[in-house]
Amino acid sequence: MPYPVIPKGAWPRALHAALVAVGCLCLVAACSRTEPQDYIVQGNTPPAYNGVSTAELNVYATKVYIDLLGRGPTSGEREAFVQEWRDRAGTGEGIDALLTSIQQTGAAYRNLDLSFREKFLNGTDSVVVAERIAITQNTYDNLLSTGDTLTALFVAELLAQYQDLQNALDDLRSGQIDWSQYVVRHLNNGVFTEINMGSENYALACFEDLFFRQPTTYELDASVSMIDGTGAFLFLEYGDSRADFNRIVTSGGPFSEALALEVFTALLGRRPETAELGTALDILGAENDLLRLQRHLLQLPAYAGF
């Protein structure tokens, strides 16, 4: 059967007519299409959305556990943290209470104590300190038995320092000592003085470990003089003994700044800006509440990521 022959010049008109016909059919179909219906499932209330995804909260929970406890959370702990965060979201006090509940655990205190032991004592743990207590106690008993009471007095002081160091964490948790006294116990013991032998090394280590800087020439000279028993002024305070030096570097404004530097460096990995430092000092307060400053930084977008 021969194909129909379209006269020359008729192709454009035929193609146009076909396209118009197809377009009309599509228009008719579209107009006659049934509109979609909305189906409502009774009792299916969508959860409130606060703008923070579960993935973001999972990352946040992991960071908080690592920084406060020294380990990541279990899957159950992570789920519980995320759920409690959502339950408390919208109230700063609520999130603060959630973080406090973690800070007050024994694991959190032990992790914090570990960081101070690493900073000041090269990681010397309680087992080593217990061994030193036993050895020093035995030496003290032997000195008394031989009648060398003068040397025994010196050893008794060293023994008391080791015992104070061993009990520092428990005494801090129970409120028997504050943060200043807690840090003093990490300076005033045989381990720290053996690591940093000599008055100058002792002073340099205190400035580096506490203030993250070297002392000025004047500060170093005054510190060495004070440690050696010669009167000197440091941070506008007078002292003439190692005990005075320890007290001065762990009290007042300089020590509060030192704690702020410690927390900022640990959680944000940097030093605070001038305005941030002022805010941090206000949060620390006269009691140098390090845990309160921790909670403040843990809720900042710079830390949380949201």
C-alpha positions in Angstrom: 0.0 0.0 0.0 1.6 3.3 -1.0 2.1 6.0 1.6 0.0 9.1 1.2 1.8 11.9 -0.4 1.8 15.2 1.3 2.0 18.1 -1.1 5.1 20.2 -1.0 4.9 23.0 1.6 2.2 21.2 3.6 4.6 19.7 6.2 4.8 22.7 8.4 1.0 23.1 8.5 0.5 19.4 9.2 3.0 19.4 12.0 1.5 22.5 13.6 -2.0 21.0 13.5 -0.7 17.8 15.2 1.0 19.7 18.0 -2.2 21.8 18.6 -4.2 18.6 18.8 -1.9 17.0 21.3 -1.8 20.1 23.4 -5.6 20.3 23.5 -5.8 16.6 24.6 -3.3 17.3 27.5 -5.2 20.4 28.6 -8.5 18.4 28.7 -6.7 15.7 30.7 -5.3 18.2 33.2 -8.6 19.9 33.7 -10.4 16.6 34.4 -7.7 15.3 36.8 -8.9 14.6 40.3 -7.3 16.9 42.9 -5.2 15.1 45.6 -6.9 14.7 48.9 -5.4 15.4 52.4 -5.7 12.4 54.7 -5.4 13.0 58.4 -4.4 10.2 60.7 -6.0 10.7 64.1 -3.6 11.0 67.0 -0.6 11.4 64.8 0.9 14.6 66.2 4.3 15.5 64.8 7.0 16.1 67.4 8.1 19.6 68.3 11.1 20.7 66.3 13.6 23.0 67.9 15.9 23.3 65.0 18.6 20.8 66.3 18.8 17.5 64.5 19.3 14.2 66.2 22.6 13.8 64.4 23.8 17.1 65.8 22.8 16.1 69.3 24.5 12.8 69.0 27.8 14.5 68.1 27.2 17.0 71.0 26.6 14.2 73.5 29.8 12.4 72.4 31.8 15.6 72.8 30.4 16.3 76.3 31.1 12.7 77.5 34.6 12.8 76.2 35.4 16.2 77.7 33.8 15.5 81.1 34.3 11.8 81.5 37.3 11.0 79.3 35.3 8.5 77.2 32.5 8.4 74.7 28.9 7.5 75.7 27.4 4.1 75.3 24.5 4.0 72.8 22.1 4.0 75.7 23.7 7.0 77.4 23.7 8.9 74.1 20.0 8.2 73.5 19.2 9.2 77.1 21.2 12.4 76.8 19.6 13.4 73.5 16.1 12.7 74.9 16.7 14.6 78.1 18.2 17.5 76.1 15.0 17.7 74.0 12.9 17.5 77.1 14.8 20.4 78.6 15.3 22.4 75.5 14.2 26.0 75.6 15.3 26.6 79.2 18.9 27.4 79.8 18.5 26.2 83.4 17.3 22.8 82.2 20.4 22.2 80.0 22.5 23.5 82.9 21.0 20.9 85.2 21.6 18.1 82.6 25.3 19.0 82.4 25.5 19.3 86.2 24.2 15.8 86.6 27.2 14.5 84.5 29.7 16.8 86.2 28.8 15.6 89.7 29.5 11.9 88.9 32.6 10.3 90.4 33.9 9.6 86.8 33.8 13.3 85.9 35.7 14.2 89.0 38.3 11.5 88.4 38.8 12.7 84.8 39.3 16.2 86.0 41.7 15.0 88.7 43.6 13.1 86.0 44.0 16.2 83.9 45.5 18.1 86.8 47.9 15.2 87.7 49.1 15.1 84.1 49.6 18.9 84.1 51.5 19.2 87.4 52.8 15.7 88.2 53.5 14.1 84.8 50.5 11.8 85.3 51.6 10.4 88.7 48.6 8.4 89.9 47.2 7.5 93.3 49.0 4.1 93.3 52.4 5.8 93.1 51.4 8.3 95.7 50.2 5.5 98.0 53.6 3.8 97.6 55.4 7.1 98.5 53.2 7.4 101.6 54.1 3.9 102.7 57.8 4.5 102.2 57.7 7.9 103.9 55.8 6.5 106.8 58.3 3.7 107.3 61.2 6.2 107.2 59.4 8.4 109.8 58.9 5.5 112.1 62.6 4.4 111.8 63.8 8.0 112.5 61.6 8.1 115.7 62.9 4.8 116.8 66.5 6.0 116.5 65.8 9.2 118.3 66.4 11.5 115.2 63.4 13.7 116.0 64.7 16.7 114.0 64.9 14.8 110.7 61.6 13.1 111.6 59.9 16.5 111.7 61.0 17.2 108.1 59.8 13.7 107.0 56.5 14.2 108.8 55.9 17.3 106.8 56.6 15.5 103.6 54.3 12.6 104.7 51.5 15.1 105.3 52.0 16.6 101.9 51.6 13.2 100.2 48.6 12.4 102.3 47.0 15.8 101.4 47.7 15.1 97.7 46.1 11.6 97.9 43.0 13.0 99.6 42.7 16.1 97.4 40.0 14.9 95.1 37.8 13.5 97.9 38.2 16.7 99.9 37.3 18.8 96.9 34.1 16.8 96.2 33.1 17.0 99.8 33.7 20.8 100.0 36.5 20.5 102.6 38.8 22.4 100.3 38.3 24.9 97.4 40.0 25.0 94.0 42.9 27.1 95.3 43.7 24.6 98.0 43.2 21.7 95.5 45.9 23.2 93.2 48.2 24.0 96.1 48.3 20.3 97.0 49.5 19.5 93.5 52.4 22.0 93.9 53.3 21.4 97.5 54.5 17.8 97.4 57.6 15.7 96.8 56.6 14.7 93.3 56.3 18.2 91.9 59.5 19.4 93.6 61.4 16.4 92.2 60.2 17.1 88.7 61.1 20.8 89.1 64.2 20.8 91.2 65.6 24.1 92.3 63.8 27.4 93.1 64.0 28.8 89.6 62.6 25.6 87.9 59.9 25.5 90.5 58.8 29.0 89.8 59.0 28.5 86.0 56.9 25.4 86.2 54.2 27.2 88.2 54.0 30.0 85.7 53.9 27.7 82.7 51.4 25.2 84.2 49.1 27.8 85.8 49.4 30.9 83.5 50.4 29.4 80.2 53.3 31.8 79.9 56.9 32.5 81.1 57.3 34.9 84.0 58.8 38.4 83.4 62.3 39.0 84.6 60.9 40.7 87.7 58.3 38.0 88.4 61.0 35.3 88.2 63.4 37.1 90.4 60.7 37.9 93.0 59.4 34.3 92.8 62.9 32.8 93.4 63.6 35.1 96.3 60.3 34.3 97.9 60.8 30.5 97.5 64.3 30.8 99.0 62.9 32.6 102.0 63.8 36.2 101.1 60.9 38.7 101.2 59.5 39.9 97.8 56.4 41.2 96.2 54.6 39.1 93.5 51.2 40.2 92.0 51.3 43.1 94.6 51.4 40.6 97.5 54.3 40.1 99.9 55.8 36.8 100.8 58.9 35.2 102.2 58.5 31.5 101.9 57.6 28.7 99.4 54.2 28.5 101.2 53.6 32.2 100.5 54.5 31.7 96.9 52.1 28.8 96.5 49.4 30.8 98.2 49.9 33.9 96.0 49.9 32.1 92.6 46.8 30.1 93.6 44.6 33.0 94.8 43.2 36.4 93.6 42.8 37.6 90.1 45.8 35.9 88.5 44.6 32.5 89.7 41.0 33.1 88.4 42.5 34.0 85.0 44.5 30.8 85.2 41.4 28.7 85.7 39.7 30.5 82.8 42.6 29.8 80.6 42.5 26.1 81.7 38.8 25.7 80.9 38.9 27.6 77.6 42.0 25.7 76.4 40.5 22.3 77.4 37.0 22.8 75.8 37.5 25.3 73.0 41.2 24.8 72.2 42.1 28.5 72.5 42.6 31.4 74.8 39.6 33.6 75.6 39.3 37.0 74.0 39.3 40.0 76.3 35.5 40.2 76.5 35.2 36.5 77.0 37.8 36.6 79.8 35.7 39.2 81.6 32.6 37.1 81.3 34.5 34.0 82.5 35.8 35.8 85.6 32.3 36.9 86.4 31.0 33.3 86.1 33.9 31.9 88.2 33.0 34.3 90.9 34.9 34.7 94.2 34.7 31.0 94.8 36.4 30.1 91.5 33.6 27.8 90.5 35.4 25.9 87.6 32.4 23.6 87.0 30.1 26.6 86.5 32.4 27.9 83.8 32.6 24.5 82.2 28.8 24.4 81.9 28.8 27.9 80.4 31.3 27.0 77.7 29.6 23.6 77.0 26.4 25.5 76.0 28.0 28.0 73.6 27.4 27.5 69.9 31.2 27.6 69.4 31.3 24.3 71.4 27.9 22.7 70.7 28.0 23.4 67.0 24.3 24.6 66.9 
